[in-house]
Amino acid sequence: MHAISGFNNGEVLSGRPYGGCAIFWRSTLALAPVTIDKSSRRVCAVLFKGKDVQLLCVCVYLPYEKAKENVDESLFQISVIDSLLSQFPDCHVIVGGDFNTDFSRQSFQSMYLTTFVFSPSFIMFVITVKAVLITLTK
């Protein structure tokens, strides 16, 4: 497993904490995992190396798209993903996670992500989950 925390370890968050992502794999996987450090609290990556194949798995947690103050952070994290793709050009790549984006809306984040996704010839696979609000109380 490779995981990152979405917030500073010195922070104490109340309510519903945010962020972080992880990549899990079976211990029996016939590929050797190499974690890739990008110094990001929203993007983690693992390169799986085999004799004839290399697979780069990237997990992302982007900020919520409706907040205008999150645009720069979103663009930065997308640039982190782009740098990973440039760093490993000969790998098969899977990018997944929580993009916090409704691709059916015409927001800046959805338009930028759509352009990014289709530029390097990705195949976009979207799973939509119906929003469920959960509140934990003691």
Secondary structure, 3 states (H helix, E strand, C coil): CEEECCCCCCCCCCCCCCCCEEECCCCCCCCEEEEECCCCCCEEEEEEECCCCEEEEEEEECCCCCCHHHHHHHHHHHHHHHHHHHHCCCCEEEEEEECCCCCCCCCHHHHHHHHHHHCCCCCCCCCCCCCCCCCCCC
